Amino acid sequence: MSATFGGRPGRQGRLSQWLLGRRPKEDATGDGGREPLLLAAAAAGLPLAPAAHPAPGYRCSCDRVGCPTPARHPVSFAWQTQSTTDRGQIERWARHQPQANFITATGMVHDVLDVPLEAGREALERLLGAGVEVGPVAESDDGRMLFFTHTRGTPGDEDEWWPCELDCHPETMDEHPGLRWHCRGSYVLVPPARLPGDDREVRWVRGPEHALPDPLSLLEVLTDACARYAGATADQPGSAWPLRH
C-alpha cells in the first residue's frame, strides 16, 4: 500500500519531492486508481460521502447559482448521517457517480488540522525529522495541507471546545486562512479529488495506511509554522492571518 500512497518517513528522496510539490510518477493516480484509494480510506476508518465535482467554466456540478465552494461540498444535506465506511456502499457510489469527489466527515473518528501549504510543508519536515508519528497527510492545489488525526471527541471542559460552524467550517476558509481545526460538524475532501481548473487536485502525501496520531502531538509545530508563515506574508495586501488553537 505504501507504494500507492507514498514512501515512509525514512525515504528522504521521496520526502524531498513531496515537500517541493513534485510527486514521483508512481504516486500519481489516474481515474483507474480512484476506487481503490477511496476504499483504502474507508478501510482506515474515514467515513465517506459523495461530493460535487468540477464542471466546465470553473463551475460546480451542483445546481446552485454562484456556488461559493465549487466541487468542494457534499451533494446531500444529510451527509453526516450518510457518511460511511461500508465497502459495498462506497463501491456503488464510486461506480454510479464516476465523476464525483468524496468528502470525509470529521469529528466522528478523525479530525483534520488544515493549514496553508507552505506552513504545512515546513511543519511536516520538522515533525518527521523529530520522529513524530504524523499520520495521513494530504495536500490540495488550492494551497492547503491537511493533517488527519484522531478526533478529540468532546472535552470535559467545554471552554476548550469550539464548534466548526463558528471557527473552521469548509465554507468559511476566507475568514480563517491560518490554522483550521475540522472537528464535529465539518468535513474535508478526501483524495483523490478534482478541483476546478486544469489538473488541480487533492492528493495524498502520506496515505491512510499511517495510523492517526493525537492532534495535540502536532499542534505546537503546526501553529508555530502558521505563525511564521503569517509573519512572512504580513506585509502583503489582504494577508490577515487569524490563528485559532
Secondary structure, 3 states (H helix, E strand, C coil): CHHHHCCCCCCHHHHHHHHCCCCCHHHCCCHHHHHHHHHHHHHCCCCEEEECCEECCCEECCCCCCCCCCCCCECCCCHHHHCECCHHHHHHHHHHCCCCEEEEECCCCEEEEEEEHHHHHHHHHHHHHCCCCCCCEEEECCCEEEEEEECCCCCCCHHHCCCHHHHCCHHHHHHCCCCEEECCCCEEECCCEEECCCCEEEEEEECCCCCCCCCHHHHHHHHHHHHHHHHHHCCCCCCCCCCCC
